């Protein structure tokens, strides 16, 4: 099945010959390889690039294991460049395989791979594109080592807008499937629940965990698995490293296993984030304009992976919808925080105390800011009052949106709050300043 990823293709087209290494990052099996080796390659050929001038190499292929050696990689690529006047494109998949564990531990010297890529940058007739599934290696380090000459394109699982035509179903049925099975491209091609569930579950053990354990020399794979379960179960709930440590140790104690430290949990949580499996949203004091350091939320990169990890036992539509909204917002390259507004209230005994109210998301992009509440339903006046009340104490004129599972037409209420159903929200552009 050929699923269009037009937004990503347009980004790659816009970055051609910009003098930088295009670093395509994201969760494994989210479509990075297909984007580069199929969609982008087909575009290059259709625009007149000779097929032999497109140098393709997948470093996670056992047949290419020799080229995980930076010297052999460099030699191979240079051997394919036959002319100094014709244009060449170098497309390398899963580039982190060319960085050894020993090099990762060396804080004083950059990996040899960076020298190979820098050398290619110096060839005026070579345009370089690489993919990778580790944010620490390929977001932070590449940008540092190339001194601004690394240009990142982050790829996510399918958005609902991409998923819908591939599903072959109507909006409502497609959304229910999307919420349950997520947006990993290959999961869409599976037909039965058993096939989808098996595929998603195996990704953890055969792809994600294996990669994390090997790249980070993880000593306690059992703890990594338990932590993944805890984070999946607590998706979208406030937590911190201490809470996560206690939750994991509670599980370990029940099995008679040895307990783990906060430092271990902190490291393993970082590994899961580096592998793009989870994303952290910090709590932000809207009126105080400062971050709370005590707690944050972790959202899985894909609801299908989350559900499969829990054996499809905790299908809580309220939390899943919130997760989908969060993933949609970061796919759109917004900065997303969990919003908090504080207000003093007077108790029945006459004492005043500070009360915190949560707004699901504070969304920023450039000079614009938006506030979004995720509410599965507003089926009573009391629930509507409770969900919308935090908007009334923010005290500014930025757009305020409440997203529900409703199929009602989008509309503004008397307080200027935009009400929109989740499907309309995911398919439209309700953060546009043109609205």
C-alpha positions in Angstrom: 0.0 0.0 0.0 1.4 3.4 -1.1 0.5 5.9 1.6 1.0 9.6 0.6 3.2 11.6 3.0 3.0 14.8 1.1 3.8 17.2 4.0 7.2 15.4 4.5 7.9 15.2 0.8 7.4 19.0 0.5 9.8 19.5 3.4 12.5 17.4 1.7 11.9 19.2 -1.6 12.3 22.5 0.0 15.7 21.5 1.6 17.3 20.2 -1.6 20.9 21.6 -2.1 20.7 23.8 1.0 24.3 22.9 1.9 23.2 20.9 4.9 22.8 17.3 5.9 19.1 16.4 6.0 18.6 14.3 9.1 15.3 12.5 9.0 14.5 11.3 12.5 11.6 9.5 14.2 10.3 6.3 15.7 11.3 3.1 13.9 8.6 1.8 11.5 7.0 5.2 11.3 7.8 5.5 7.6 11.2 7.2 7.4 12.7 4.6 5.1 9.7 4.5 2.8 9.7 8.3 2.7 13.3 8.4 1.7 13.8 5.3 -0.5 10.4 5.3 -2.2 8.5 8.6 -2.1 11.6 10.9 -2.3 13.5 8.7 -4.6 10.5 8.5 -7.0 10.2 12.3 -6.9 13.9 12.7 -7.8 13.6 10.3 -10.7 10.5 12.0 -12.0 12.3 15.3 -11.8 15.0 14.1 -14.1 17.7 12.7 -11.7 19.5 9.6 -13.1 18.8 6.5 -11.1 22.5 5.6 -10.9 23.1 9.0 -9.3 21.0 8.2 -6.3 23.2 6.3 -3.8 21.0 4.3 -1.4 22.2 2.4 1.6 20.3 0.8 4.5 22.6 0.2 7.4 20.2 -2.0 9.3 20.3 -4.5 6.5 22.6 -7.4 7.4 23.8 -7.4 3.8 25.3 -3.9 4.4 26.9 -4.6 7.8 30.4 -3.9 6.3 29.4 -0.3 5.7 28.7 0.3 9.4 32.5 0.8 9.4 32.8 4.6 8.7 36.0 4.0 6.6 34.3 1.4 4.4 31.1 3.6 4.2 33.2 6.5 3.0 35.0 4.3 0.5 31.8 2.9 -0.9 30.1 6.2 -1.4 33.1 7.8 -3.0 33.3 4.9 -5.4 29.8 5.5 -6.6 30.5 9.2 -7.4 31.8 9.0 -10.9 31.7 12.6 -11.9 32.6 15.9 -10.4 30.0 17.8 -12.5 26.9 15.7 -12.3 24.6 15.9 -9.2 24.4 13.0 -6.8 22.1 12.2 -4.0 23.2 10.1 -1.0 20.4 8.4 1.0 21.5 6.5 4.1 19.0 4.7 6.3 19.5 4.1 10.1 22.8 6.0 10.2 23.3 5.4 13.9 24.5 1.9 13.0 27.7 3.5 11.9 28.4 4.8 15.4 30.0 2.3 17.7 29.1 1.9 21.4 32.7 2.8 22.2 32.4 6.1 20.4 29.2 6.9 22.2 31.1 6.8 25.5 33.9 9.0 24.3 32.8 12.5 25.3 36.0 14.2 24.0 36.0 13.0 20.4 33.1 13.0 17.8 32.3 9.7 16.1 34.2 9.0 12.9 30.8 9.0 11.0 30.6 12.8 11.4 33.9 13.1 9.6 32.5 11.0 6.7 29.4 13.2 6.5 31.3 16.4 6.8 33.5 15.2 3.9 30.5 14.7 1.7 29.3 18.1 2.5 32.5 19.5 1.0 31.6 18.0 -2.3 29.6 20.6 -4.1 27.8 18.1 -6.3 26.6 15.8 -3.5 23.3 16.3 -1.5 23.1 14.1 1.7 20.0 12.7 3.4 20.2 10.3 6.4 17.6 8.7 8.7 18.0 7.7 12.3 15.9 6.4 15.2 17.8 8.0 18.1 17.2 11.6 19.1 20.3 12.0 21.2 22.6 10.9 18.3 20.8 12.5 15.5 19.1 15.6 16.8 21.4 17.1 19.5 24.7 15.7 18.4 24.4 16.2 14.7 23.3 19.8 15.1 26.3 20.4 17.4 28.9 18.6 15.4 27.9 20.1 12.1 27.7 23.6 13.6 24.3 24.4 12.1 24.8 22.3 9.0 22.4 19.6 10.0 18.8 20.2 9.1 16.3 17.9 10.9 13.0 16.6 9.5 11.0 14.7 12.2 8.7 11.9 10.9 5.8 10.7 13.0 3.4 7.8 12.6 0.5 8.6 10.3 -1.7 11.6 11.2 -5.4 10.9 11.1 -5.5 12.9 7.9 -3.0 10.5 6.3 -4.6 7.5 7.9 -8.1 8.2 6.8 -7.8 7.5 3.0 -5.6 4.5 3.6 -8.1 2.9 6.0 -10.9 2.8 3.3 -13.5 3.5 6.0 -15.8 6.4 6.9 -14.6 9.1 9.3 -16.1 7.7 12.4 -15.1 4.1 11.9 -11.6 5.1 10.8 -11.2 7.3 14.0 -12.2 4.4 16.2 -9.6 2.2 14.5 -7.0 4.9 14.7 -7.6 5.4 18.4 -7.3 1.6 19.0 -4.5 0.6 16.6 -2.6 3.9 16.0 -0.9 5.1 12.9 2.1 3.0 12.2 1.9 2.5 8.4 2.3 -1.3 8.4 -0.4 -1.7 11.0 -2.9 -0.2 8.5 -2.2 -3.0 6.1 -3.2 -5.7 8.6 -6.8 -6.8 8.4 -7.7 -8.5 11.7 -7.3 -7.5 15.3 -5.0 -10.5 15.9 -2.7 -9.4 13.1 -2.6 -5.8 14.2 -2.1 -6.7 17.9 0.7 -9.2 17.1 2.5 -6.8 14.8 2.4 -4.0 17.3 3.4 -6.2 20.3 6.4 -7.7 18.5 7.7 -4.2 17.6 8.6 -3.7 21.3 10.5 -6.9 21.8 12.1 -7.4 18.3 12.8 -3.8 17.3 12.5 -1.2 20.0 13.8 -3.0 23.1 16.5 -4.7 21.2 17.8 -1.4 19.8 17.6 0.4 23.1 19.4 -2.4 25.0 22.2 -2.6 22.4 22.7 1.1 21.9 22.7 1.9 25.7 24.1 -1.2 27.1 21.0 -1.7 29.3 21.8 -4.0 32.3 18.2 -4.6 33.3 16.0 -5.3 30.3 13.3 -6.5 32.7 13.2 -3.0 34.3 13.0 -1.4 30.8 10.0 -3.5 30.0 8.3 -2.8 33.4 8.9 1.0 33.0 7.4 0.9 29.5 4.3 -0.8 30.9 4.0 1.8 33.7 4.4 4.8 31.3 1.9 3.2 28.9 -0.6 2.7 31.7 -0.1 6.2 33.1 -0.2 7.9 29.6 -1.3 11.5 30.0 -1.3 11.4 33.9 0.9 13.6 36.0 4.0 11.8 37.3 7.7 12.2 38.0 10.8 10.0 38.3 10.1 9.2 42.0 6.5 8.1 41.2 7.8 6.0 38.2 10.5 4.4 40.4 7.9 3.5 43.1 5.6 2.0 40.5 8.3 -0.1 38.9 9.6 -1.3 42.3 6.0 -2.2 43.4 5.8 -4.5 40.4 9.3 -5.9 41.0 8.6 -6.5 44.7 5.5 -8.5 43.8 7.7 -10.7 41.6 10.4 -11.0 44.2 12.9 -9.2 42.0 15.6 -6.7 43.2 14.5 -3.0 43.3 15.9 -0.3 41.2 17.1 3.3 41.9 15.7 6.6 40.7 18.9 7.1 38.6 18.2 3.9 36.7 14.6 4.9 36.0 15.7 8.4 35.0 18.2 6.9 32.5 15.8 4.3 31.1 13.1 7.0 30.7 15.6 9.0 28.7 16.3 6.0 26.5 12.6 5.6 25.7 12.4 9.2 24.8 15.6 9.1 22.7 14.0 6.2 20.8 10.9 8.4 20.2 8.6 6.0 22.0 7.4 8.6 24.5 7.4 12.4 24.7 7.4 14.5 27.8 5.0 17.5 28.3 6.0 19.8 31.1 3.6 21.7 33.3 3.5 25.4 32.6 2.1 28.1 34.9 0.2 30.3 32.4 -0.2 33.4 34.6 3.2 33.0 36.3 5.0 32.2 33.0 7.2 29.6 34.5 7.5 25.8 34.5 6.7 23.5 37.4 9.5 21.1 38.0 7.7 18.6 40.2 5.5 16.7 37.7 5.0 16.3 34.0 3.1 14.0 31.6 4.4 11.4 29.2 2.6 10.6 26.0 3.2 7.5 23.9 4.2 8.3 20.3 1.4 6.0 19.0 -1.8 4.9 20.7 -1.7 1.5 19.0 1.7 0.7 20.5 0.5 1.8 23.9 -2.7 -0.3 23.7 -0.8 -3.3 22.4 1.8 -3.0 25.2 -1.1 -3.2 27.7 -2.8 -6.1 25.9 -5.6 -3.8 24.8 -6.9 -3.9 28.4 -7.0 -0.2 29.3 -8.9 1.4 26.4 -9.9 4.6 28.1 -11.2 6.8 25.3 -10.8 10.0 27.3 -7.0 9.5 27.7 -6.5 8.1 24.2 -8.2 11.1 22.6 -6.0 13.5 24.6 -3.0 11.5 23.5 -4.0 11.8 19.9 -4.5 15.5 20.2 -1.0 15.9 21.7 0.6 13.8 19.0 -1.2 15.9 16.3 0.0 19.1 17.8 3.7 18.1 17.9 3.4 16.7 14.4 2.4 20.2 13.4 5.6 21.4 15.0 3.9 23.3 17.9 5.6 23.6 21.3 3.2 21.9 23.7 3.0 22.1 27.5 0.4 21.1 30.1 -1.3 24.3 31.2 -1.9 25.3 34.9 -3.7 28.4 36.1 -3.8 29.3 39.7 -6.5 31.2 41.6 -7.1 32.0 45.3 -10.4 30.7 46.6 -12.1 31.2 50.0 -12.9 28.0 51.9 -16.0 27.6 54.1 -13.9 28.4 57.2 -13.0 31.8 55.6 -9.4 30.9 54.9 -8.0 31.6 51.5 -5.9 29.0 49.6 -4.4 28.7 46.2 -6.2 26.3 43.8 -4.7 24.9 40.6 -6.8 24.3 37.5 -5.5 22.3 34.5 -5.8 23.2 30.8 -4.8 20.2 28.7 -2.5 22.0 26.4 -0.8 25.3 26.1 0.3 25.5 22.4 2.9 27.9 21.1 4.2 28.6 17.6 6.0 31.8 16.9 4.2 34.8 18.4 0.9 32.9 18.7 -0.4 30.9 21.7 -3.5 28.7 22.0 -5.2 26.9 24.9 -6.9 23.6 24.3 -9.1 21.5 26.5 -9.7 17.8 25.7 -13.1 16.6 26.9 -14.5 13.4 25.6 -18.0 14.8 26.2 -19.7 17.7 27.8 -22.9 15.9 28.5 -24.0 18.0 31.5 -24.0 21.6 32.5 -21.8 20.8 35.5 -19.2 19.0 33.4 -19.2 21.8 30.9 -18.7 24.3 33.6 -15.9 22.3 35.2 -14.0 21.8 31.9 -14.4 25.4 30.6 -13.9 27.3 33.9 -10.1 27.4 33.7 -10.4 29.4 30.4 -12.2 32.1 32.3 -9.3 32.8 34.7 -6.4 32.9 32.1 -7.0 36.6 31.5 -5.8 37.0 27.9 -7.3 37.0 24.4 -5.5 34.1 22.8 -7.7 31.5 21.2 -9.3 29.0 23.5 -10.6 25.6 22.0 -12.4 22.7 23.6 -12.1 19.4 21.6 -14.8 16.8 22.1 -15.9 13.5 20.6 -19.0 15.3 19.4 -20.0 15.4 15.7 -21.6 18.9 16.1 -20.6 21.6 13.7 -17.6 23.7 15.0 -18.9 26.8 16.7 -18.0 29.6 19.1 -20.0 29.9 22.4 -21.0 33.2 24.1 -17.6 33.4 25.8 -15.7 33.1 22.5 -14.6 29.5 23.1 -14.3 27.4 20.0 -16.1 24.0 20.3 -14.9 21.5 17.7 -15.2 17.7 17.4 -12.1 15.6 17.4 -12.4 14.5 13.7 -13.0 18.0 12.5 -10.0 19.2 14.6 -7.7 16.6 13.2 -8.7 17.1 9.6 -9.0 20.9 9.7 -6.7 23.8 10.7 -8.3 25.2 13.8 -5.0 26.9 15.0 -4.8 29.0 11.9 -4.9 32.7 12.5 -7.2 33.0 9.5 -10.1 31.6 11.4 
